[in-house]
Amino acid sequence: MPETDINLLLSNLSPVLSKGKYYFGSFAESEIMVLANYLDYITAIFREEEGITAIFLEDAKADLSELSKPLEGPFALITLSVNSDLFAVGFLAKISTVLAENGISCNAVSAYHHDHIFVPYKRKNDAIKALKELSKK
C-alpha cells in the first residue's frame, strides 16, 4: 500500500544503489524509433517541449552519443525502495535538502511505486550515507 505519511516514508527510506553508470541525453522526436532499439539500456524517457530526454546505462553511451551531444553524466541511480504515494507531500523536498546539505546534486524521477534519485557517480557512496542517516532520524 502506498504511503503518504512523511515520517513513515523517511523511517522506511531504504535507499538501494543500482549497478552501472547512467547518462542523460536529449533527442529529437524523429529519433524515437532509434531509441526503441535501446530499450534494454534505457531507464526513463520523458517528452519535453525541446525534445525527448532519455536516461540510459553506459552500455549504450557510444551509440547514443552520436544522436545526443552533449551527454550529461555519469550518474548513479539510487532507488528509494519505500512504497511512496504519488500524493505524498514533502518527501522529495526532505531528500533533496539532505543531499544539498552534503553538497550533492540530485535529479529525481518519481515512478508509480518508488522515487528514484540520480546523483553524480563519484558521490554515490556519500549520497547513500546521507540518506541512511536521514532515515535514522
C-alpha positions as CSV (number, residue, x, y, z in Angstrom):
1,M,0.0,0.0,0.0
2,P,1.5,3.4,-1.0
3,E,2.5,5.6,2.0
4,T,1.8,9.3,2.4
5,D,3.0,9.9,5.9
6,I,6.3,11.7,5.7
7,N,7.7,10.3,9.0
8,L,6.9,6.7,7.9
9,L,8.4,7.4,4.4
10,L,11.6,8.7,5.9
11,S,12.0,6.0,8.5
12,N,11.5,3.3,5.9
13,L,13.5,5.0,3.2
14,S,15.8,2.0,2.4
15,P,17.9,3.5,-0.4
16,V,19.3,1.0,-2.9
17,L,22.2,1.7,-5.2
18,S,21.8,0.3,-8.7
19,K,24.8,-1.1,-10.6
20,G,26.1,0.9,-13.5
21,K,26.6,4.4,-14.7
22,Y,23.8,6.4,-16.2
23,Y,23.7,9.3,-18.7
24,F,21.1,11.8,-19.7
25,G,20.7,12.8,-23.3
26,S,18.3,15.0,-25.3
27,F,17.0,13.6,-28.6
28,A,14.9,14.8,-31.5
29,E,11.3,13.5,-31.8
30,S,12.4,11.9,-35.0
31,E,14.9,9.7,-33.1
32,I,12.2,7.8,-31.1
33,M,12.4,4.7,-33.2
34,V,16.2,4.6,-32.9
35,L,15.8,4.9,-29.1
36,A,13.4,1.9,-29.2
37,N,16.3,-0.2,-30.3
38,Y,18.0,0.6,-26.9
39,L,15.1,-0.1,-24.5
40,D,17.2,-2.7,-22.7
41,Y,19.5,0.1,-21.6
42,I,17.0,3.0,-21.2
43,T,15.7,3.6,-17.6
44,A,13.4,6.5,-18.4
45,I,12.1,8.6,-21.3
46,F,10.4,11.9,-20.9
47,R,9.0,14.1,-23.6
48,E,9.7,17.8,-23.2
49,E,9.0,20.8,-25.4
50,E,12.6,20.8,-26.5
51,G,12.8,17.1,-27.4
52,I,12.9,13.7,-25.8
53,T,15.1,13.2,-22.7
54,A,16.3,9.6,-22.2
55,I,18.2,8.3,-19.2
56,F,20.3,5.2,-20.1
57,L,23.1,2.9,-19.0
58,E,26.7,3.5,-20.1
59,D,26.5,0.4,-22.3
60,A,24.5,2.4,-24.8
61,K,26.6,5.6,-24.5
62,A,28.8,5.1,-27.5
63,D,25.8,4.6,-29.9
64,L,23.5,7.2,-28.3
65,S,26.2,9.9,-28.1
66,E,26.1,10.0,-31.9
67,L,22.4,11.3,-31.6
68,S,22.7,13.4,-28.5
69,K,25.5,15.8,-27.8
70,P,26.5,16.6,-25.2
71,L,25.5,13.8,-22.8
72,E,25.4,14.5,-19.1
73,G,26.8,12.1,-16.7
74,P,27.8,9.8,-15.3
75,F,25.2,9.4,-12.6
76,A,24.4,6.7,-10.1
77,L,20.9,5.6,-9.6
78,I,19.5,5.3,-6.1
79,T,16.1,3.8,-5.6
80,L,14.2,4.8,-2.5
81,S,12.6,1.4,-2.0
82,V,9.8,2.6,0.3
83,N,6.5,2.5,-1.5
84,S,5.7,6.2,-1.7
85,D,2.3,7.5,-2.7
86,L,2.3,9.9,-5.7
87,F,0.5,12.3,-3.5
88,A,3.0,12.3,-0.6
89,V,3.8,15.9,0.4
90,G,7.4,16.9,1.2
91,F,9.1,13.6,0.7
92,L,11.4,14.6,-2.2
93,A,11.9,18.0,-0.5
94,K,13.5,16.2,2.5
95,I,15.6,14.0,0.2
96,S,16.9,16.9,-1.9
97,T,17.5,19.0,1.2
98,V,19.7,16.4,2.9
99,L,21.7,15.8,-0.3
100,A,22.1,19.6,-0.8
101,E,23.4,19.9,2.8
102,N,26.1,17.4,1.8
103,G,26.9,19.3,-1.5
104,I,25.4,16.6,-3.7
105,S,23.2,17.4,-6.6
106,C,20.2,15.2,-7.4
107,N,17.8,14.6,-10.2
108,A,14.6,12.9,-9.0
109,V,12.3,10.7,-11.1
110,S,9.0,9.6,-9.4
111,A,7.5,6.4,-10.8
112,Y,4.4,4.6,-9.8
113,H,5.9,2.6,-6.9
114,H,9.1,4.4,-5.9
115,D,11.1,7.5,-6.2
116,H,14.5,7.3,-7.9
117,I,17.4,9.7,-7.4
118,F,20.3,10.3,-9.8
119,V,23.4,11.7,-8.2
120,P,26.9,12.3,-9.5
121,Y,28.5,8.9,-9.8
122,K,31.6,10.0,-7.8
123,R,29.3,11.0,-4.9
124,K,27.1,7.8,-4.8
125,N,28.5,6.5,-1.5
126,D,28.2,9.9,0.1
127,A,24.6,10.1,-1.0
128,I,23.7,6.6,0.3
129,K,25.3,7.5,3.6
130,A,23.4,10.8,3.9
131,L,20.1,9.1,3.0
132,K,20.6,6.3,5.5
133,E,21.4,8.9,8.2
134,L,18.2,10.7,7.3
135,S,16.2,7.5,7.7
136,K,17.6,7.0,11.2
137,K,16.5,10.5,12.4
